[in-house]
Amino acid sequence: MDEPIRILCVDDEKGVLRSIERVFLDEEYEILKATSWKEGLKILEEVSPIQIVMSDYRMPEMNGVDFLHEVCKRWPDSVRIVLSGYADTVAVVDAVNEGQIYKFLAKPWNDDELKFTVANALERYFLYQKNRKLTEELKARNEELRTINENLEQIVEQRTEDLRLRNRVLTVSQHILQSLPVGVLGVDTKGLIVYCNDEGESLFSEKAGEIMGKERVDFFPEVLNGFVRQVEEKAYASEVLQLPGGPMRVKGTLLKHDGNQEGIVVVIDRENGNG
């Protein structure tokens, strides 16, 4: 056991205290003796822990039941045992039934029974301590889980808000691209047309609504496909091309992320075909 075992014995007869001490000579118990309830309370205030408090019932000024009731209020962990030569004392029986006292032993006691009672009382004490420790650990774990859940809720809420913001930004970006007075086309690394704004669609009016998802080599005029190949080689190009709608300024740039090519953006400005 990690803590010393202490038994406080309270009896106004010193001979009784010596007798109890002799019973436990072979045990590694520290026997503390008091001849009055006042002395018993003083020892309890000064020494800790005291696992078992054993008191005679018949004592001057305060009987053993009242004394142990006070012990129960101030040191509830201590296991309380009462000794009495009056086995039929109603107060003792009531105190045991109420749970203030763990055990009642009649005087004269049987040494083996006293040892057995003390051993069981200690087992009860340490079991209670273990259960209380487990309860405190469980409470701490539950508090940790509650904190984690609260933090998780905050993280989820923050990420949800981030997603809302990104969606708003994406929506606004889409509106901006759709409203630009120039055609904007996006081609992925496999040559698929993955984006075309409204102005871009107007440049291919005969095939409007059929652009995205098409192979650029099949959909774009050869002059525009040649321009895209320039962008793939040089990463950027700008020139005036003769397209079906007339001469137009075309600019293209290679999109990269973390060093990896993601596609090409082509901007077509019909108003600047001469510049």
BELSULVEN-V207855 format. One record per residue. N is the residue number from 1. RES is the residue in one letter. PSI is psi in whole degrees, 0 to 359 (999 if undefined). OMEGA is omega in radians with two decimals (* if undefined). Layout:
# BELSULVEN-V207855
N&RES&PSI&OMEGA, N&RES&PSI&OMEGA
This chain:
# BELSULVEN-V207855
1&M&144&-3.05, 2&D&341&-3.09, 3&E&148&3.14, 4&P&146&-3.14, 5&I&122&-3.13, 6&R&136&3.08, 7&I&120&3.09, 8&L&123&3.12, 9&C&125&-3.10, 10&V&119&3.12, 11&D&137&-3.12, 12&D&355&3.08, 13&E&117&-3.10, 14&K&330&3.13, 15&G&322&3.11, 16&V&319&3.14, 17&L&319&3.11, 18&R&323&3.14, 19&S&317&3.12, 20&I&319&3.14, 21&E&321&3.14, 22&R&327&-3.13, 23&V&327&-3.04, 24&F&25&3.14, 25&L&326&-3.10, 26&D&358&-3.13, 27&E&152&3.12, 28&E&54&3.12, 29&Y&146&2.99, 30&E&113&-3.10, 31&I&117&3.08, 32&L&136&-3.03, 33&K&140&3.08, 34&A&140&-3.11, 35&T&5&3.10, 36&S&162&3.13, 37&W&327&3.12, 38&K&316&3.11, 39&E&323&3.12, 40&G&315&3.11, 41&L&323&3.13, 42&K&317&3.12, 43&I&318&3.13, 44&L&326&3.13, 45&E&331&-3.03, 46&E&335&-3.04, 47&V&136&3.12, 48&S&142&-0.05, 49&P&156&2.96, 50&I&111&-3.00, 51&Q&324&-3.07, 52&I&134&3.03, 53&V&120&-3.09, 54&M&126&-3.05, 55&S&144&2.98, 56&D&152&3.13, 57&Y&313&-3.07, 58&R&100&3.09, 59&M&152&3.12, 60&P&149&3.03, 61&E&311&3.14, 62&M&128&3.14, 63&N&168&-3.05, 64&G&325&-3.13, 65&V&314&3.13, 66&D&321&3.11, 67&F&313&-3.12, 68&L&332&3.05, 69&H&320&3.07, 70&E&319&3.08, 71&V&318&-3.14, 72&C&320&-3.12, 73&K&323&-3.02, 74&R&330&3.13, 75&W&71&-3.00, 76&P&341&-3.13, 77&D&332&-3.12, 78&S&137&3.08, 79&V&132&-2.98, 80&R&131&-3.12, 81&I&137&3.12, 82&V&138&3.06, 83&L&138&-3.13, 84&S&143&3.04, 85&G&0&-3.09, 86&Y&86&-3.02, 87&A&338&-3.09, 88&D&14&-3.12, 89&T&117&-3.06, 90&V&322&-3.10, 91&A&322&-3.13, 92&V&313&-3.13, 93&V&317&3.12, 94&D&320&-3.14, 95&A&320&3.09, 96&V&316&-3.13, 97&N&327&-3.14, 98&E&350&3.10, 99&G&2&3.11, 100&Q&333&-3.08, 101&I&134&-3.13, 102&Y&317&-3.03, 103&K&148&3.03, 104&F&128&3.09, 105&L&134&-3.10, 106&A&146&2.99, 107&K&143&-0.17, 108&P&141&-3.08, 109&W&163&3.01, 110&N&125&-3.05, 111&D&316&-3.13, 112&D&320&3.11, 113&E&321&3.13, 114&L&317&3.10, 115&K&316&-3.13, 116&F&318&3.14, 117&T&317&3.13, 118&V&318&3.12, 119&A&316&3.11, 120&N&323&3.13, 121&A&320&3.11, 122&L&319&3.10, 123&E&319&3.11, 124&R&317&-3.11, 125&Y&309&-3.07, 126&F&330&3.05, 127&L&318&3.10, 128&Y&317&3.13, 129&Q&318&3.13, 130&K&315&3.13, 131&N&320&3.14, 132&R&320&3.11, 133&K&316&3.12, 134&L&321&3.11, 135&T&318&3.13, 136&E&319&3.11, 137&E&318&3.11, 138&L&319&3.11, 139&K&319&3.13, 140&A&318&3.11, 141&R&317&3.13, 142&N&322&3.11, 143&E&320&3.09, 144&E&316&3.13, 145&L&321&3.12, 146&R&317&3.12, 147&T&318&3.12, 148&I&316&3.14, 149&N&319&3.11, 150&E&316&3.12, 151&N&321&3.13, 152&L&318&3.11, 153&E&320&3.12, 154&Q&319&3.14, 155&I&314&3.13, 156&V&317&3.13, 157&E&319&3.14, 158&Q&318&-3.14, 159&R&324&3.08, 160&T&318&3.11, 161&E&322&3.10, 162&D&318&3.12, 163&L&319&3.11, 164&R&316&-3.13, 165&L&317&3.14, 166&R&322&3.11, 167&N&320&3.11, 168&R&317&3.12, 169&V&316&3.14, 170&L&318&3.14, 171&T&315&3.13, 172&V&318&3.14, 173&S&318&3.11, 174&Q&317&3.13, 175&H&319&3.13, 176&I&313&-3.14, 177&L&319&-3.14, 178&Q&333&-3.07, 179&S&353&-3.12, 180&L&143&3.14, 181&P&15&3.10, 182&V&155&3.09, 183&G&134&3.12, 184&V&122&-3.14, 185&L&141&3.09, 186&G&130&3.14, 187&V&130&-3.14, 188&D&181&-3.05, 189&T&342&3.13, 190&K&0&3.11, 191&G&11&3.09, 192&L&141&3.06, 193&I&114&-3.04, 194&V&351&3.10, 195&Y&144&3.05, 196&C&122&3.14, 197&N&181&-3.06, 198&D&318&-3.14, 199&E&324&3.09, 200&G&319&3.10, 201&E&324&-3.10, 202&S&338&3.11, 203&L&339&3.11, 204&F&55&-2.99, 205&S&328&-3.11, 206&E&337&-3.11, 207&K&27&-3.14, 208&A&139&3.14, 209&G&355&-3.13, 210&E&14&-2.97, 211&I&304&-3.00, 212&M&137&-3.11, 213&G&355&3.13, 214&K&155&3.00, 215&E&128&-3.09, 216&R&325&-3.09, 217&V&333&3.11, 218&D&334&-3.00, 219&F&317&-3.10, 220&F&150&2.96, 221&P&156&-3.04, 222&E&325&-3.12, 223&V&324&3.12, 224&L&323&3.07, 225&N&321&3.10, 226&G&322&3.10, 227&F&317&3.13, 228&V&322&3.11, 229&R&325&3.07, 230&Q&316&-3.14, 231&V&320&3.13, 232&E&325&-3.12, 233&E&320&-3.00, 234&K&349&-3.11, 235&A&343&3.09, 236&Y&144&3.08, 237&A&153&3.10, 238&S&125&3.10, 239&E&168&3.10, 240&V&126&-3.13, 241&L&147&3.06, 242&Q&101&-3.12, 243&L&170&-3.10, 244&P&331&-3.12, 245&G&2&-3.11, 246&G&185&3.12, 247&P&135&-3.10, 248&M&145&3.07, 249&R&124&-3.13, 250&V&130&3.08, 251&K&143&3.13, 252&G&146&3.12, 253&T&148&-3.14, 254&L&129&3.11, 255&L&129&3.10, 256&K&149&3.07, 257&H&122&-3.09, 258&D&36&3.10, 259&G&356&-3.12, 260&N&137&3.12, 261&Q&132&-3.13, 262&E&343&-3.14, 263&G&194&-3.10, 264&I&139&3.02, 265&V&129&3.13, 266&V&128&3.12, 267&V&127&-3.11, 268&I&121&-3.09, 269&D&107&-3.10, 270&R&338&-3.11, 271&E&340&-3.08, 272&N&33&-3.14, 273&G&348&-3.14, 274&N&3&-3.09, 275&G&999&*
